[in-house]
Amino acid sequence: MEKLQINISNHRDSPDITLMVFKGDLDAGMVKRIEREFAKLNALGRILIIADFSRVKFISSPVVGELMGCRERLIEKGGNLILIKLSKDIRQKFELMGANQVFDVSTDEKTAISKLYWENQNKPDEVNLSFTPNLNLVPNIRTFISNIVLQKGYPHKDVFRIETIVDEICNNAIEHGENGENDEIKLKCLIDKFKIDLRVTNKTNDKNVTQLQQLIDNEDKSNPQQDSKRGRGIRLVKMLSSSLKVEISRQGTMVQITKYKEKETHPEGGLNAGTIKS
């Protein structure tokens, strides 16, 4: 048996997360020590913890049970424990014990940090894209964003709606914006457990400013021009979104959309509030 060492430090990139690196064998005699180390961290308010098992070759069933208890106490305080870099033998042992159904297990620190922030602090993940005003790029962009939304656990109904929204606002940005070789469209996506925020900005084509403003104004009226073929994309985005805001100037156009997760409640209003501002 190799003597157990536990190195504890604040994560270099995320100081609010504690990194525990275990080295040696986790036999039954280590249960009390592990309990004490986690109790110290809990008392200090260090409740977001990553445990690195890359240097552990053996773990006993009592230690697994103690780790379960430590995780439960962290969760009670709004924290969590994520295990990373488990060996093949330890993963198999966890599966036999059913512990793999209890613990969050990741392959690396970056993934574990993302999980901790997502699950316990509701910090949004951020995606930023810049692309040339080319209609041929839009299918790949909408698929890329919708795949992220799907991976984050959003229902298929929301995934379809986000894909449609991205398609419409990107196409509109290309249609109404400058489309020279040096022009670009920027898309920013913030996604958390409850909502998705999308923002698309582009350089406005001077010739289209008046026409684009009219489309927004018509849509903002109580009785929009229902027979108008133009502006249908805006009406569709408004219908699919929880909120829609458009800002137009000769310097640029910004479209900002919020879509709340289906069947989720939130303090800012109900689902599909459908407000539009310009």
N, C-alpha and C positions, 0 to 999 in steps of 0.2 A: 504494500500500500504506500502511495506517495502522500506525504504530508500536505494537508490542505493550506493553500494561501488564497486570501481574498484581497484584491486591490480595489479600493473604492475611490472614485473621483467624479467630479462634475464633468459632463461631456464637453469636449473642447469647442464644439460647434453649437451646442444647445445647453447652456449652463444650467437651465432649470431641469435637466434630465440627469439622473445619476447612473453612472456606468459601473457595474460590479463585474470584475474579471476573476473568475474562479480558476484555480490551478491546483491539480491534485485529485485525490479520490474523495468522493462525498459518501463516506460510510455512515452507519447509524450513529456513531459517536459524535458526528458533526452537527446533529440536529440542534442542540442547545446553542452552539456558536452561531449558526445561521439565524436562529430566532433572535439572538441578541443583536446581531448586525442590522437586521431589518427593523427591529424595534428602535434602535438608535436613529436610523434614517427617518422612520415614521414620526418620531418625536420632533425631529428637526423640520418636518414638513416636506421632506424629500419623498414624494409619493409617485413620481414618474421614474421607473427604474428599468434599465436594460441589464440583463444578466448574460455575460459572455461565457459560454461553456466550451470554447474551442480547445482549451487545455485540460478538459475533464475526460477521463477514460472510463470512470465507474461512478455510478450513482445508485444509492440504496433506496429501497421502497420507502423507509421512514423519512428520508430527506425529501423525496418527491412529495410525500404527504405534508411535510412542513412547508415546502414551497407553495403548495396549494393554499395553506392557511395564511401565509404571508401575502399572497396575491389577493385573497379575499379581504384581508384587513386594509390593504391599499385601496381596493375598489370601494370599500365603505367610506373612504375619505376622498373619493373622486380621483384616485390614481390608478395605476396599473403596473403589472410586471410582465415584460416581454422577454422571452428567452431567445438567444441567437447562437448560431454556429454549433448546433448539437451534432455529435458524431452519429454515424449510422447505427451503431449498437444502442446508443442512448435513445435515439428516435424510436427504434424498435421496442425498447423497453417501455417507453411512454405509450406506444400504441397498445401493447399487451395489457397495460394497466388502465387504459382508457384516459390517461392523462393528456393525450393529444387533443381531447375534446374540451379540456379545461383551459390549457395554456394558449396564449398567443405565441407562436413560434415564427421567427423570421430568419432569413439567411444572412442578413447583414445589418449594420447599425443604421444606415440611411433608411431602409425600409421600416425598421422598428421605430425610429423617430417619427416618421410619417404617420404610423399607426397610432402612436401615443398622442400626437397632436390632434389627429382626426377624431379618435374615439373619446379622448378625455378632456380636450380643451377646445374642441370644435374650431380649430384653426383651419382656414380653407387652404386647399391646394391651389396653386396658381399655374396657369399655362399661358405663355405669351407667344404669339405667332406674328410674323411679318411676311407678306407675300406681294408679288406684283399683281396689278389689276388684270388678271387673266382668268376668264371664265372656266377654262379647262382645269384650273387648280381647285375650284370650289368643291367638287365631289370628294376629293381626298381630304380636304379640310373638314367638311361636315362629318365624314366617317371617322376621322381622327377624334374630334370632340365627342361625338356620340359614343364611341368606344370607351373613352375615359369616364363618361357619365354612367355607362353600364357597369364598368369595373368598380365604381364607387357605390354600387348597390341600389341605384335608382331603378324604379320599375320601367318596364318596356314602354309604357305609355309616355312617360317623361322622356325617355331616350328618343322616341320617334318625334316628339314635339321639339326637342332641342335640335335634332338633326334638321327639321324643317325650318326652324328659326334661323339657324346658322346659314342655311342655304339661301334664305330670302335676304337677310341683311348683307351677306357678302355679295350676292348678285346686285343688290341695289347700290352698294358702295362702288362696284365696278361700273355700273350703268351711269351713275350720276357724278362720279368723281373723275379726277384727272387720270389718264391712262398712259402716260409717257413711260419711257424706259426707266427713268429715275424715280418714278412715283411708286408709292407702296401703300398698302392697307395694313393696319395693325389690328389684331384681335387679341383681347385679353379675357381669360375665363377664370373666375374664382368659383370654386365648388367646395361646399362643406356638406354636412349631413342633412341639412334642411333646405338649402337653396343653391341655385346657380346664378351667378352674375356674369353677364356677357357685355363686353364693350367693344365696338368696332369703330375705328376712326380712319378717315381718309381725307385727302386734299380735295376740296370742292372745286368742281368745274364751274367757272364764273357764268357760263351760259345756262347752267342748270339750276342755279341758286333759286331764282324766282319760281321756276316750275316745281322744284322740290318743296319749297316752302308752301306753295299752294296745295300740294298733296297733303302735307301735314295739317294745314289749316282746315281743309275740307274734312279730314278725318277727325279733327278735334271739335267739329260742329255737332250739334245735336241731331241734325238731319244732313248727313253727308250726301254727296252726289252718288246715289246708288247706281246710276247708269254709267258712271265713269269706269273705263277699263283700266285706267292707270290708278295706282295706289292700292291695288288689291293685295299686293305683298305686305304693305303696312297694316292693312286691316287683318290679314291672316296672322301676322306676328303679334298684333295686339290681342287677338282672340286666344292665342296659344300661350301668351305670357301672363305673369302676375302683374308686371308693370313695364311700361315702355316710356322712355324719355329720349327725345331727339333734340339736339342742338345744332343749328345751322348758321354758319357765317361764311364769309368769303375766304377765311383762312382754313376752314375745315368743317367737316360734318362728324358728329359723334352720335352714335346710337347706343343707348344703354338699356339693357333688358335684365329683369329679374324673373326667374321661374322657380317657384317654391315646389318642393317635393310633394308629389301627390299624396293626399290624405294626412299631411303633416300640418299641425297647427303652429302658429307663430304670433308674436305680439304685435306685428305691424298690420295685420289685416287678414282676410280670408283668402282662399285660393282663387287664382285668376281674377284679381281685383280689376285688372284691365284699365289702369289709368294711363293717360298719355299727356305728356307735356312737351312744349316746344319753346 
